[in-house]
Structures are given as C-alpha cells and as structure tokens.
C-alpha cells in the first residue's frame, strides 16, 4: 500500500490555498481533487481504517501547518452514527468504502430543528459539501448494519480543534470540540520504500 495518492492530494490542496478565494470557488476547486482521491481505495493505512465497537472514529490524516485545512477519515462501525451536529466551516465529504446516510436539518420559525428532505445516501466516489452557507447541521450514519463504512473529509480549518455544536434529543445545544482518534498521523513524505 502506498500513501502517494494522499500525498498528491495534500500537495494539490496546498497549491489551492496559495491564493485567497471565496467559499464557492474553494469548494469547486477542491471537489475534483477529493473525487480523484476517493475514486481508488488502495491508499488508506489500515491503522486509520479501524472501527471502534461503540462509536465512530475520526482519524487525522493531515493538518495544514497554518490550519487552513485538514483531512480526516471517518470510520463507521456497523450501524454507528453521529449526533446531530454542525461544522461552522466548509467541508467536503468523499465516500471511500461502504455507504453513509446524511440527514440534513434546519431550524423552523420556533427555532426547533426539523429534518430537511429525506436522508441522502453517499456511495463510493460520491462527494458532498457542507458549510454554514449551504446547510451545516446534519446527522450521519453508516448505511449498513453489518459492515464498516469509511469516508474522507476535508475541512476549511483544523476540524479537531474547532468549537462546534451538537443537538440533544430534547433540543438542547451543547458546544464540543471533536479532537481526533489517533495520536499520530501518517508519514506522507517518506519515499524510501517506494519503487519506481
């Protein structure tokens, strides 16, 4: 297994961030890079694809040193799901393995969260966007009750350090900072084992 596709992805994103641009342009520029990354499933290190028996995991794959973007793998064990949550920054979700269901929410006139549309199913190769301007509150679950699903996310910040919000079942809003499941990140820059 080679992490070269991830390294190429990180390099492409770093070049994209050499200039300032608005959010729609940034999403449009990053989307094809993520689509190319999740079009193949031979680069994610096994250690960063392991589910936890009780809850999903968010593994950091790369954080830009200026925290302009981060890349994470979300690993969902069978039937696992997030609480209803927001991001407060733009993000792109690329489905790598398995399938996810994403249910969007919006506030009604009384301030209560209500589901918008039915859940959207993401299949391998699909790429979806989230942001405060597009719709930022959702709940995501593994579409399967018998196998692991994995998605690759890119966010416009160091997402593990961003203060965000979850909504409890009784409608209360609580702040949270997600952090990461892994104490180390893959070394994308060691090419000593690559063959030509």
JODA-V73327 format. One record per pair of residues at least 24 apart in sequence whose ideal C-beta (glycine too) atoms are under 8 Angstrom apart, sorted by the first residue. I is the first residue (numbers start at 0). J is the second residue. If there is no record, write none. Layout:
i:I j:J
i:I j:J
This chain:
i:0 j:41
i:0 j:42
i:0 j:44
i:0 j:45
i:1 j:41
i:1 j:42
i:1 j:193
i:2 j:42
i:2 j:44
i:2 j:185
i:2 j:186
i:2 j:187
i:3 j:42
i:3 j:193
i:4 j:35
i:4 j:36
i:4 j:39
i:4 j:41
i:4 j:42
i:5 j:36
i:5 j:42
i:5 j:43
i:5 j:60
i:5 j:61
i:5 j:70
i:5 j:185
i:5 j:187
i:6 j:187
i:6 j:188
i:8 j:32
i:8 j:33
i:8 j:35
i:8 j:36
i:8 j:70
i:9 j:61
i:9 j:70
i:9 j:187
i:12 j:63
i:12 j:68
i:12 j:70
i:12 j:153
i:13 j:63
i:16 j:63
i:16 j:67
i:16 j:68
i:22 j:89
i:22 j:130
i:22 j:132
i:22 j:155
i:25 j:89
i:25 j:155
i:26 j:89
i:26 j:91
i:26 j:128
i:26 j:130
i:29 j:91
i:29 j:153
i:30 j:91
i:30 j:126
i:30 j:128
i:33 j:91
i:33 j:93
i:33 j:126
i:33 j:151
i:33 j:153
i:34 j:93
i:34 j:124
i:34 j:126
i:36 j:93
i:36 j:151
i:37 j:93
i:37 j:94
i:37 j:95
i:37 j:123
i:37 j:124
i:37 j:126
i:37 j:150
i:37 j:151
i:38 j:124
i:40 j:95
i:40 j:96
i:40 j:123
i:43 j:72
i:43 j:95
i:43 j:149
i:43 j:151
i:44 j:185
i:46 j:181
i:47 j:72
i:47 j:74
i:47 j:181
i:47 j:185
i:48 j:72
i:48 j:74
i:48 j:96
i:48 j:147
i:48 j:149
i:49 j:74
i:50 j:74
i:50 j:75
i:50 j:76
i:50 j:77
i:50 j:79
i:50 j:147
i:51 j:76
i:51 j:180
i:52 j:76
i:54 j:79
i:55 j:79
i:55 j:80
i:55 j:81
i:55 j:141
i:56 j:180
i:57 j:158
i:57 j:159
i:57 j:177
i:57 j:178
i:57 j:179
i:57 j:180
i:58 j:179
i:58 j:180
i:58 j:181
i:59 j:159
i:59 j:179
i:59 j:181
i:59 j:184
i:60 j:151
i:60 j:184
i:60 j:185
i:61 j:184
i:61 j:185
i:61 j:187
i:62 j:157
i:62 j:159
i:62 j:184
i:63 j:157
i:66 j:156
i:66 j:157
i:66 j:160
i:67 j:155
i:67 j:156
i:68 j:153
i:68 j:154
i:68 j:155
i:68 j:156
i:69 j:153
i:69 j:154
i:69 j:156
i:69 j:157
i:69 j:158
i:69 j:159
i:70 j:151
i:70 j:152
i:70 j:153
i:71 j:151
i:71 j:152
i:71 j:154
i:71 j:158
i:71 j:159
i:71 j:179
i:72 j:149
i:72 j:150
i:72 j:151
i:72 j:152
i:73 j:139
i:73 j:149
i:73 j:150
i:73 j:151
i:73 j:152
i:74 j:147
i:74 j:148
i:74 j:149
i:75 j:99
i:75 j:140
i:75 j:141
i:75 j:147
i:75 j:148
i:75 j:149
i:75 j:150
i:76 j:141
i:76 j:147
i:77 j:141
i:77 j:143
i:77 j:144
i:77 j:145
i:77 j:146
i:77 j:147
i:78 j:140
i:78 j:141
i:78 j:143
i:78 j:144
i:79 j:140
i:79 j:141
i:80 j:138
i:80 j:139
i:80 j:140
i:80 j:141
i:81 j:138
i:81 j:139
i:81 j:140
i:82 j:138
i:82 j:165
i:82 j:166
i:82 j:167
i:83 j:112
i:83 j:136
i:83 j:137
i:83 j:138
i:83 j:165
i:83 j:166
i:84 j:136
i:84 j:137
i:84 j:138
i:84 j:163
i:84 j:164
i:84 j:165
i:84 j:166
i:84 j:175
i:85 j:131
i:85 j:135
i:85 j:136
i:85 j:163
i:85 j:164
i:86 j:129
i:86 j:130
i:86 j:131
i:86 j:135
i:86 j:154
i:86 j:158
i:86 j:161
i:86 j:163
i:87 j:131
i:87 j:135
i:87 j:161
i:87 j:162
i:87 j:163
i:87 j:164
i:88 j:130
i:88 j:131
i:88 j:154
i:88 j:155
i:88 j:156
i:88 j:158
i:88 j:161
i:89 j:128
i:89 j:129
i:89 j:130
i:89 j:131
i:89 j:132
i:89 j:133
i:89 j:154
i:89 j:155
i:90 j:128
i:90 j:129
i:90 j:130
i:90 j:152
i:90 j:153
i:90 j:154
i:90 j:155
i:90 j:158
i:91 j:126
i:91 j:127
i:91 j:128
i:91 j:129
i:91 j:152
i:91 j:153
i:92 j:121
i:92 j:126
i:92 j:127
i:92 j:128
i:92 j:129
i:92 j:150
i:92 j:151
i:92 j:152
i:93 j:124
i:93 j:125
i:93 j:126
i:93 j:150
i:93 j:151
i:93 j:152
i:93 j:153
i:94 j:121
i:94 j:122
i:94 j:123
i:94 j:124
i:94 j:125
i:94 j:126
i:94 j:148
i:94 j:150
i:95 j:123
i:95 j:149
i:95 j:150
i:95 j:151
i:96 j:123
i:96 j:147
i:96 j:148
i:96 j:149
i:97 j:123
i:97 j:141
i:97 j:142
i:97 j:143
i:97 j:146
i:97 j:147
i:97 j:148
i:97 j:149
i:98 j:122
i:98 j:123
i:98 j:141
i:98 j:142
i:98 j:143
i:98 j:148
i:99 j:139
i:99 j:140
i:99 j:141
i:99 j:142
i:99 j:148
i:99 j:150
i:100 j:139
i:100 j:140
i:100 j:141
i:100 j:142
i:101 j:127
i:101 j:137
i:101 j:138
i:101 j:139
i:102 j:137
i:102 j:138
i:102 j:139
i:102 j:140
i:103 j:134
i:103 j:136
i:103 j:137
i:104 j:136
i:104 j:137
i:104 j:138
i:104 j:166
i:105 j:134
i:105 j:136
i:111 j:170
i:112 j:136
i:112 j:166
i:112 j:170
i:121 j:150
i:130 j:155
i:136 j:166
